[in-house]
Amino acid sequence: MSEPSQIYFDHAATTPIHPQVVEAMLPFITTHYGNPSSTYALAREARKAMDIARDSVAEILGCRSTEVIFTSGGSESDNLAIKGVAFATQDRGRHIVTTAVEHHAVLHACEFLHKYLNYEVTVVPVDASGRVDPDAVGRALRPDTVLVSVMLANNEIGTIQQVREIADLAHARGAIVHTDAVQGASSLDLDVGRLGVDLLSLSAHKFNGPKGAGVLFVRRGTPILPQQQGGGQERGMRSGTENTASIVGAATALRIAQERRDAFVAHCMDLRDYLVERVLNCVEDSMLTGHPLERLVNNASFAFRGADGEAMLMALDAEGIAASAGSACTSGTLEVSHVLRAIGLDDDLGGGSLRLSLGMDNTRADVVRFVDLLPGIVERAREARRISVG
């Protein structure tokens, strides 16, 4: 009996690398292998490619090329932004404002500053759709607030935040603003002027680029201290021999993502809306998590009351369908994620979460196959949970 064909519904976790990205990277893995920091011809080829990549990213972000720093990914970009600004502004204050639904790279960086360096961190709650009220952020601001970090769009439930409104409030009080835009590159406007932010983080493997490559935009004049010392690469902000191939790949992937953004939005929104309608109609005691309208076009996240999330994922995997849950199995116990807790889901509902994130490679036939299988999978997962809780 043949294996079922694979359906990949986990593009929020990572994406397949685009063939044009592989093609752009290959010369810098093979023939153009010079160290960009050296001065001979082989090295100059690598340096030229990096300069072109930086200019390309800057054009998309609407910033100067000198404001683009290449990193190893979204987590490093988040950490450099948060810790770098915190360390550089200690004389102004030790208060940071963020939200309850941020990526762990942001929340754990803030926790580090609180635990080891006595920073105060205000975590602003969100509503039932996962949206933070800009006025609530405004009320959290203090004279000693040095940084506000609010993600552009949530990686788990897809909710898009009102970053511009928050940035305006923060700037009026003298705070620096960072946004984790890792999930938004394929479908959202990344122009930093329109977003009004001082720092913005990206990760290439979320938009069909290579893993281990990221971007941090740092607006000129923003106080920030490097977190990695060494040879002074990236204008001293991120020392270490540059990964030329991945930098070229990241810039190429970002350009492709933005060029086909309209097509991506149209394709994924059509599939997502069809998927949401079918799932909510065919499974009892199900709900869509996240904002119903202000959400990523490729995100469909659900909660099924009384179901076991891990059991659903295993059953889907057996059918050749890759998906994700808003919970993690830790030491044999299912833990509801901090995002689902923040929007008010209890164990019975949050424990049965499922995130489907779509891409250009998905089709309506993929959705139909998934929906045909889902009711039986959810019922078995509910039975598994009933047995596990006794």
N, C-alpha and C positions, 0 to 999 in steps of 0.2 A: 504494500500500500504506500503510495507516494505521500511525502510530507506536504502539509498545506502551504500554499504560497504565503510569503511573509507580508504582513501589513504593518507599516511603521507609523504609529500614532504618538510618538514621543519626541517631536521636534523641539520642544522646550528644553529637553535634556541635552540633546546634541543633534546636529544635522549632518547629512552626508556631504562630503566635500564636493564642490562643483568641479566638473572636468576642466573648465577653463582655469580654475584656481590651481589645480594640479599642474597643468601645462605651464602656468606662469612661475610656479615654484621650482620646477624641475631643474632649470639651468643652475640655480643657486645651491642645489644639492649635489650637482655633478661638476660641471665645468667652471662655473663662476663661484668658486668656493672661497675666495679670498676674504681675509678679515677686514671689515670695513674701516677699522681704525688704522690700518697700515697705509703706506703711501705709494706703493708700486701699482702697476697697471691692473693686475688681477684684483687688488683690493679696491681700486677706483671703480671697477665695474660694480662691485657690491655696494659701494657708497652711493653711486649714481642711482642704482635701483631703489635704495632706501630713501633717497631724496624724492624720487618720483612717487614712491608709495606715500610718503608723508604729505606731499602736496595734494595727492588724490584724496586722502582722508580729510585734510584741512578744507578742501573745496566742499566736500559733502557736509561737514560740520559747520561750515560758514565761519571758519576761524583762520588765524595765521598758522603757517606750517610750524613755526617755532612754539606753538601752543599744543602740539601733538607729541605725546610720549608713548612709545611702544613698550608694552609689558608682556608678561607671560599669560595674561588672561583677566577675566572679570574680577576674580578674588584679589589678585595683586593690585589691580587698578583701584578697587574699593579700599583696600588697606592703605595704599599709598595716599589716596585722597584724604581719608579720615585721620589717620595717624600723622601724616605729613602736615596737614593744616593744624591739627591739635598741638603738635610739638612746636610749630612756628608761631603760634599765637598765645602761648602760655602767659605772657605778660598782660594780655588783654582779658583773659578769662578762661575758665575751665568748665564750660557748660556746653553740651551738645544736645540737639533736638533731632529725634528720628521717629519712625513709626513702628507700630507693632507687627507689620507685615513685611518688613525688609528681608532681603536675603541674609543668610547667616554670615556671609562675609562682612556685611555692614554691622549687624547686631553684635557679632562676636568681637569685631574691632572696637566697638564702643564699650563692650563689657571689659575688654582688656584695659582700656584707658581708665575705666572706673576702678577696676580691681587693683591695678598696679601703680596708677599715677593720680588717683583721687579725683578724677574728672566726675562731674555730675552729668547724668544722662537722663533726659526726659523722653520717655517713649509715649508718643501720642496714640491713643486708641483710634480704631476705625469703626465705621458703621457695619451693618450686616452685609453690605455688598463689598466690603473691603476697602472702601474709600475713606481717606482722611479728610476732615473738614479743614480747609485752609485757615479759617478763623481759629480753630483749635490749635493749630501750629502757631498762629500769631499770639495766642494767649500764653503759650508755653515759652515764648521768647523772653529773655531777661537781659539786663545790661551786660552780663558777662557771657552771653551766648556767642560762641565763636563760629559754630558750624551747624547747618541744618542739612540732613541727608534724607531725601525722599525719593524712592524709586519711581521711574517713569511708568512701568507696568509690572504687575506682579507675575512672578514665574509660575505660581501655582494656580491661582484662580483667574488670572488675566486682567484684573481690574487696572484701568489706566488712571493715574493720579493727576490732579490739577497742578502740575509742577510750576507753570508760569505764575499762577496766582500766589502760590506759596513762596516762590522766589522773590516776588515783588514785596511781600510782607517782610520777609527776612532781610532783604537789602535795606529796607527802610529803617531797620533797627541795627544795621551795621554787621549782620551775620553773613558768612560765606555759605554758598549753596552748592551741594553736590547731588547729582542724580545717578543712580544705577540704571542705565538704559540698556542693559544686556539683552532683555527680551524684545526690545522695540525696533531693532535695526531693519528688519524685513518689512515692517508695515507702518512705522511711525516716522514723522518728521524729526530729524536729529539736529536741526539747525540750532546751535547753542544760543544764538541771539534771540530767536523767537522763544526758546525755552527759558531764557533768562538766567541760566546757570553759570557758575564759575568753574565747576568740574563735572565731567561726564565720563562714565565707565562703559566700555564695550568688551565683548569677548567674541573672537572670530568664529569659534565652532558653533555658535548659535545662529550664524547666518551663512552656512555652507562654506566656511573657511576652515583652516587647520586648528586642531587643539593646541594649546600652549601658546596662543598669541592673543594679545589684547591691546586696547587703546585706552589712554587716559588723556582727556582734554583738560588742560590747566590754563585758565584765562590769564593773560599777561598781567602781572602785578599781584596775583594771588599768593599770599605767603604760604610756603610749603617747604618742608624739609625732607630730603631724600631718606628712604628707609634702607637703602642698600648701597654700601660704599665699595669703592674699587677704582676702576680706571677712568671714571668720569664720563662714561657714555650717556647718551640721551641728555646732553647739556648738564651733566652731573646729577640728574634726577633719578637715573636708574642704571647704575654701573653694571658692567658685564658685557662680554662680547655679544654683539647684536645677532639675533637669529634671522639672518637676511631672508632666507627662504620663507619663514613663517610671516615675517613682516610684509613681504611682497604678496603672500597668499592672503593675509588679512585685508590689505588694501584692495586687492582684486575682488575678493568676496564682498566687501562693503560696497564697492562700485556696482557690482552686478546686482546686489540686493536692492540698492536704491534705484537703479535703472528699471528694474522690473517690479518696483513696489506696487504700482497700480494694478498690474496683472496679478500679483500675489494677493492683494487685498480682495480683488473681485473673485478670484478662484477660491480662496479659503473662506471668505464670508459666506459664499453660497453653500459650500460643504458644511461649514459650522452650523449655519441656521437650520439646514436640513437635518443634521445630526441631532441637534438639541431638540427639535420638534419631535423627531421619531423616538428618542430615548425617553423623554418625559411622557409621551403618550403610551409607550409600551411597557414601562416598568412602574408599578405602584410604589408609593412612598419614596419617590425620587425627587430631587431638587437640583436646579442649576445653582452652582456656587459662583460668587463674583458678581460684578455689576451686570445687569441684563443688557445694557447698551454700550456703556463706556468700558469696553473690554477689548483685548487683542482679538483680531479677526480670526486667528487660527486656534483659539483656546476654547475648549468645551470641557468644563470641570463639573463633576456631579457628586452628590452624596446620596447613598441608598441606605435608608434606615434599616438597622439590624443586620447589615451585611458585614462580612469579613473582607477587608480590602486586600489582604495578602492572598486570600483564596481566589478572589476575582482575578488578580494579576496572574496567578499561576494557571488558572483555567484559560485565560486569554492567551497566555504564552503557549500553552499546549495546542491551541488552535492557530498558532503562527501570528498572533497579534501582539505587538509591543505597545504597552501603555505604561502609565505611572499612577501612583496613588499619592494622596496628600498626607500620608502617614508613613512611618518607618517601623520595621520590625526590629526591636531592640531586645536582646536577651529573651527572645521567645514571647514578648508581649507587644501588642500593637499599640503604638502611641500616636495620638492625634497630633498633627503638625501645629506649630505655633500660629500659622496663618489661619487654619480652620478654627483654632481656639479663639483667635482674635475676632473672628466674625460671629462667634457665639455658638458654634456647633459643639454638642456634647459627644460623649463616647459612642453612643448608640448611632448617631448620625455621622459624625466625623470619622468613625472607624470604618465606614463603608464608602470612602471617597475614591474617586477615579478621575484622572486627568487625561484628556485626549488632546494632543496638540498636533495640528495638521501642517502639511507642507505641499509644495507644488507637485510632488510625486503621488499624492493621494487622489483617489477618484471616488465618484459616487458609488461605484460598485463596492469599494472598500467599506464605505459607510453602511451600505445595505447588508453586507456580510456580517459586519460587527453587530448591527441592530438585530439581525435574525438570531444571533447566538446569545445576545445579552440577557434576555429574560430568564433563560435557563441557568445561565452562569450566576446571576444575582440570587436566584432562588436557592441554588446549592450553596452559595456563599452565606446566605442567611441561615441555612441549616447548620453550616459549619460553625457559625458564631453561636447559635443556640446551644450546640453541643459543648463548645469551648467554655461558655460561661455557666454551664451546668443548669 
